[in-house]
Amino acid sequence: MANTQSPEDIVIIGAGPAGCATSFFLSKLKIPHTIIDKAVFPRDKVCGDALSGKVVYVFKQLDETLLDTFSNQPQSFLPSWGVKFVAPNGKSINIPFKSDVSNEKHAPGFISKRIDFDYELFKMLDPAYANIHQGTLLKTIERSDSGINLYCENEVSKKPLHFKNVKLVIGAEGDRSAVAKQLGSIKKENEHYCAGIRAYYKGVTDMHSQNFIELHFLEELLPGYFWIFPLPNGMANVGAGMLSSTVSKKRINLKADMLRAIKDNPNINERFKNATLCGKVEGWGLPLGSKKREISGDNFLLTGDAASLIDPFTGEGIGNAMYSGMLAASHIQNCLNNNRFDAAYNKAYDLAFFSRQWDELKLSHTMQKLCKYPWLFNFVVNKANKNKTLRDTISCMFEDLDMRAKLRSPKFYLQLLFND
């Protein structure tokens, strides 16, 4: 049935994690399609470079042996087994991503520069089902009586490339998605948008032996946060993020504040004493999933950053990008089977994503708001350092959404207050 479709019936705009995941699962379903990207791979993408357990989960649904591809390239992919939270007072707790790893063949998370990870994904695209166009810019989108017309142009040859009467366009081209802006209703809202900066350093000391990622809630960067993520070859991704509404309201220079913290904050400056900045500090925007939006409509679906699905607390977006791509492929199969591409039918895609992910995004939004209260972070971390049961509870929160929901309950903090 599916392979009687034209590859131009389904067009994915963007070959990053969201677009590639959509393509992978369409190929697994033997559904021909087209995928275009304005870049020529390999290409870099400014990012925190952390690949969460959700990324690992998506690969397991596709083909678990693919994880060997990453495990066997230690020069590009670093396994990560947990996260280190550092409170404003400098006290920290180490939380493993999984409480029991005895049966785990692969790490529950990875860290990799996007130039390496995205290129690995791009190389995995299946030309038997994916009609691939890189170096191709989407210039114009217009509706037709039978779908969507896309007018593209090769960036080098300037040769035009047109797709007429496309049944479904998949917006996967990130934060500045033309599909989201022109076909969808998604707009930038500073209360649900984060400003981020990233730098690469070599020689940062005192990294965790199991490559835990680090989230530091420094007084001078609250209500934002500072991170140190280890990378292969002695490198580290170092950055900071803060709500755009706060940056604008307080006229914050995030780059200057981050560099000042690296130089002066007593909890981290010794670790950077002999570190070298490699390249320059770069910035990018993070559209957060702290608001439930419409991520589909007539003849289109939005995935990843184009759908504003970044975790509001951690700033991690690759997991939800790939997860949404996986769900999009399943929905596309249903669309083709039923010859339905209208907004009412595509609502099923929104429902599929948010029924599984909205509680998690909502909890992360709550945790993001707790950044306004440094005393609360200090209190919880101090308690956790003294109480193994509490440390185990927090660790379980990475695996169990019901456990994580405790963080939203005032009762949880009252129990901490009156129990040792």
C-alpha positions in Angstrom: 0.0 0.0 0.0 2.4 2.7 1.2 5.1 2.2 -1.4 2.6 3.2 -4.1 2.8 6.8 -2.8 5.0 9.4 -4.5 8.0 10.6 -2.4 6.7 14.1 -3.0 3.5 13.4 -1.1 5.3 13.7 2.2 8.1 16.4 2.5 10.2 16.8 5.6 11.8 20.2 6.0 14.9 19.9 8.0 17.4 17.0 8.5 18.3 17.5 12.1 17.2 15.0 14.8 13.5 15.6 14.4 13.5 15.4 10.6 15.9 12.4 10.6 13.8 10.5 13.2 10.7 11.1 11.1 12.5 9.8 8.0 13.9 6.7 9.9 10.5 5.5 11.0 8.9 6.3 7.6 11.6 4.2 6.0 11.0 1.4 8.5 7.3 1.5 7.5 8.4 1.5 3.8 6.8 4.9 3.1 8.6 6.9 0.4 9.2 10.6 1.2 11.4 13.6 0.6 13.7 15.3 3.1 15.4 18.6 2.5 17.8 20.7 4.5 19.4 24.1 3.6 22.8 22.9 5.0 25.3 20.5 3.5 26.3 17.9 6.0 28.4 17.7 8.2 27.3 21.0 9.7 27.4 22.4 13.2 24.4 23.4 15.4 24.8 25.5 18.5 23.5 23.3 21.3 24.2 21.9 24.8 25.1 18.6 23.1 23.4 16.3 25.6 21.5 13.3 24.4 19.0 12.2 27.0 17.6 8.8 27.8 14.7 9.6 25.4 17.1 9.6 22.5 18.3 6.1 23.6 14.6 5.0 23.9 13.8 6.2 20.3 16.8 4.3 18.9 15.7 1.2 20.8 12.3 1.4 19.1 14.0 1.8 15.7 16.8 -0.7 16.0 18.6 -1.2 19.3 21.8 -2.3 17.5 22.2 1.2 16.2 23.3 2.2 19.7 26.5 0.2 19.0 27.3 2.8 16.4 27.6 5.5 19.1 29.2 3.2 21.7 31.9 2.2 19.2 32.9 5.8 18.5 34.4 7.1 21.8 36.2 9.9 20.0 32.8 11.4 19.1 30.3 10.0 21.6 30.7 10.0 25.3 28.4 7.8 27.5 26.8 9.6 30.4 25.3 7.8 33.4 23.8 10.7 35.5 23.5 14.3 36.4 25.1 16.5 39.1 22.9 19.2 40.6 24.8 22.0 42.3 22.8 24.4 44.6 23.5 28.1 44.9 25.4 27.5 48.1 27.8 25.2 46.3 26.5 21.9 47.8 25.9 19.2 45.2 24.2 15.8 44.7 25.0 13.2 42.1 21.9 11.5 40.7 22.3 8.5 38.4 19.9 8.3 35.4 19.0 4.8 36.4 19.0 3.2 39.8 20.0 -0.2 38.5 22.3 -0.4 35.5 23.3 -4.1 35.9 21.3 -5.1 32.9 22.1 -2.1 30.7 24.2 -2.8 27.7 24.5 0.9 26.8 24.6 4.1 28.8 21.3 5.8 29.5 22.5 9.0 27.9 25.3 10.3 25.6 27.0 13.6 25.0 28.2 14.5 21.5 28.9 17.6 19.5 26.1 18.2 17.2 28.4 18.3 14.2 29.1 14.7 14.9 25.7 13.5 16.1 23.7 15.1 13.3 26.1 13.9 10.6 25.8 10.3 12.0 22.0 10.7 11.8 22.2 12.1 8.2 24.3 9.1 7.1 21.7 6.8 8.4 19.0 8.1 6.1 17.7 5.4 3.8 17.9 6.4 0.1 15.6 3.5 -0.8 12.7 5.5 0.8 14.1 9.0 1.4 14.6 11.3 -1.5 17.4 13.5 0.0 18.1 17.1 -0.9 20.8 18.9 1.1 22.0 22.4 0.4 18.4 23.2 -0.5 16.6 26.3 0.8 12.9 26.5 1.2 12.0 29.9 -0.1 8.2 30.0 -0.5 5.2 28.1 0.9 1.7 28.4 -0.5 -1.5 26.5 -0.3 -3.1 24.9 -3.2 -6.5 23.2 -3.7 -4.9 19.8 -3.2 -2.3 20.5 -0.6 0.9 22.6 -0.2 3.2 23.9 -2.8 6.9 24.3 -1.8 9.3 26.4 -3.8 13.0 25.6 -3.0 16.4 26.5 -4.5 19.7 24.7 -4.4 22.1 27.0 -2.5 25.1 26.3 -4.8 23.6 25.9 -8.3 20.6 28.2 -7.7 18.6 25.6 -9.5 14.9 25.8 -8.5 13.2 22.7 -7.0 9.4 22.7 -6.7 7.1 20.3 -4.9 3.4 20.7 -5.9 0.3 19.5 -4.0 2.2 18.0 -1.1 -0.2 16.1 1.1 1.8 16.5 4.3 4.6 18.9 5.1 6.7 18.1 8.2 8.2 21.2 9.8 11.5 20.0 11.4 13.7 22.9 10.7 14.1 24.2 14.2 13.5 27.3 16.1 13.0 29.6 13.1 10.8 27.2 11.3 9.1 28.7 8.2 6.5 25.9 8.4 5.6 26.8 12.0 5.4 30.5 11.1 3.5 30.3 7.8 1.3 27.3 8.3 1.1 27.0 12.1 0.2 29.4 14.8 3.4 29.2 16.8 5.0 32.5 17.7 7.9 33.5 19.9 6.8 34.3 23.4 9.5 35.5 25.8 7.8 33.8 28.8 8.2 30.5 27.0 11.5 31.0 25.3 15.0 30.7 26.6 18.2 32.6 25.6 21.2 30.2 25.6 24.9 30.6 25.1 27.5 27.9 24.6 31.3 27.7 24.5 33.7 24.8 24.1 36.6 24.6 26.6 39.5 22.2 26.9 41.1 21.4 30.2 38.2 21.8 32.6 39.1 19.7 35.7 37.2 17.6 38.2 34.8 15.9 35.8 32.8 12.9 37.1 34.3 9.5 36.3 31.0 8.4 34.8 30.6 11.6 32.7 27.7 13.0 34.7 26.4 16.2 33.2 26.4 19.2 35.6 23.7 21.8 36.2 24.8 24.6 38.5 22.3 27.0 39.9 24.7 29.9 40.6 23.4 32.9 42.5 24.6 35.3 39.9 22.8 33.5 37.1 19.4 32.8 38.8 16.7 32.3 37.7 18.8 30.8 34.9 21.4 28.1 35.2 25.0 27.2 34.2 26.1 23.9 32.8 29.2 21.9 32.3 28.8 18.8 30.0 31.9 16.6 29.4 32.8 15.8 25.9 35.2 13.4 24.2 38.9 14.3 23.9 39.1 16.3 27.1 36.6 18.9 25.9 33.6 20.3 27.7 30.4 22.1 26.6 30.0 25.0 28.9 27.0 27.3 28.8 24.2 29.2 30.4 20.4 29.6 29.9 17.8 32.1 31.1 14.2 33.0 30.2 14.2 35.6 27.5 11.6 37.6 29.5 14.0 37.8 32.4 17.0 38.7 30.1 14.9 41.5 28.5 13.3 42.8 31.8 16.6 42.9 33.7 18.8 43.8 30.7 21.1 40.9 31.3 24.2 40.3 29.3 24.2 36.5 29.6 27.6 36.1 28.0 29.3 38.6 30.3 27.6 37.1 33.3 28.7 33.6 32.4 32.3 34.6 31.8 32.4 36.5 35.0 31.1 33.4 36.9 33.8 31.3 35.3 36.4 33.8 36.5 35.1 34.7 39.9 32.7 32.1 41.3 34.5 30.2 44.0 32.6 27.0 43.3 33.8 26.7 39.7 36.7 29.1 39.0 39.4 26.7 40.1 38.2 24.1 37.6 38.8 26.6 34.8 42.2 27.8 36.1 44.1 26.0 33.2 41.2 25.7 30.8 41.3 27.1 27.3 38.4 28.6 25.4 38.2 26.9 22.0 36.5 29.1 19.4 34.0 31.7 20.5 30.9 31.9 22.8 27.8 31.5 20.6 24.2 32.0 21.3 20.9 30.5 20.2 17.2 30.5 21.2 15.3 27.7 22.8 11.5 27.5 22.3 10.3 25.9 25.4 7.5 23.3 25.8 6.1 25.1 28.9 2.9 26.0 26.9 0.7 23.5 25.1 0.4 24.6 21.5 -1.2 23.3 18.3 1.5 21.4 16.5 -0.5 20.4 13.4 -3.0 21.7 11.0 -4.3 21.2 7.4 -1.5 19.3 5.6 1.2 19.9 8.1 2.8 18.5 11.3 5.4 20.2 13.5 8.2 18.3 15.2 11.1 19.2 17.6 12.1 22.8 18.1 9.7 23.8 15.3 6.9 22.7 17.6 8.5 24.3 20.7 9.1 21.1 22.6 12.3 21.8 24.6 12.3 20.8 28.2 11.7 24.0 30.3 14.0 22.9 33.1 17.0 21.2 31.5 16.9 22.9 28.1 17.3 19.5 26.5 15.5 19.3 23.1 16.9 16.4 21.1 15.0 13.8 23.0 11.6 15.4 22.4 12.6 16.2 18.8 13.3 12.5 18.0 10.3 11.3 20.0 8.0 13.7 18.1 9.5 12.5 14.8 8.8 8.9 15.7 5.1 9.7 16.5 4.8 11.8 13.4 5.9 8.9 11.2 3.2 6.7 12.8 0.6 9.3 12.3 1.7 9.8 8.6 1.0 6.1 8.0 -2.5 6.6 9.4 -3.0 9.6 7.2 -2.0 7.7 4.1 -4.1 4.6 5.0 -7.2 6.8 5.4 -6.4 9.5 2.8 -6.9 12.2 5.5 -4.5 15.1 5.8 -6.9 17.8 7.3 -6.5 19.6 10.6 -9.2 17.7 12.3 -7.6 14.3 11.5 -4.1 15.6 12.4 -5.3 16.5 15.9 -4.5 12.9 16.7 -0.8 13.6 16.4 -1.1 16.5 18.9 -3.0 14.2 21.2 -0.5 11.3 20.8 2.4 13.6 21.8 0.9 15.5 24.6 -0.9 12.6 26.2 2.5 11.1 26.7 4.7 14.1 27.3 2.6 17.0 28.6 2.8 15.9 32.3 6.6 15.7 32.0 6.8 19.2 30.4 4.5 20.6 33.0 6.6 19.2 35.8 9.7 20.7 34.2 8.0 24.0 34.0 7.3 23.9 37.7 10.9 23.0 38.4 12.0 25.9 36.2 9.9 28.3 38.4 11.6 26.9 41.5 14.8 28.5 40.3 13.4 31.8 41.6 13.9 30.4 45.2 17.6 29.6 45.8 17.0 28.9 49.4 14.7 26.0 48.4 17.5 24.5 46.2 19.9 24.8 49.0 17.5 23.2 51.4 16.7 20.2 49.2 20.4 19.5 48.3 21.5 19.9 52.0 18.8 17.4 53.0 19.7 15.0 50.2 23.3 14.9 51.2 22.3 13.8 54.7 19.5 11.4 53.7 20.1 8.4 51.4 16.4 7.7 51.1 15.8 11.2 49.7 18.8 10.7 47.3 17.2 7.5 46.1 13.8 9.2 45.7 15.3 11.9 43.5 17.1 9.3 41.5 13.9 7.4 40.9 12.3 10.7 39.6 14.3 10.3 36.4 12.6 6.9 35.7 9.1 7.4 37.2 6.9 10.4 36.3 4.7 9.8 39.3 7.7 10.1 41.6 8.7 13.3 39.9 5.3 14.7 40.5 6.2 14.9 44.2 8.3 18.0 43.3 5.1 19.9 42.6 3.6 19.1 45.9 4.0 21.5 49.0 3.6 18.3 51.1 6.9 17.0 49.8 8.8 20.0 51.1 6.9 20.0 54.4 7.9 16.4 54.9 11.5 17.3 54.2 11.3 20.1 56.7 10.1 17.9 59.6 12.0 14.7 58.8 15.7 13.9 58.9 
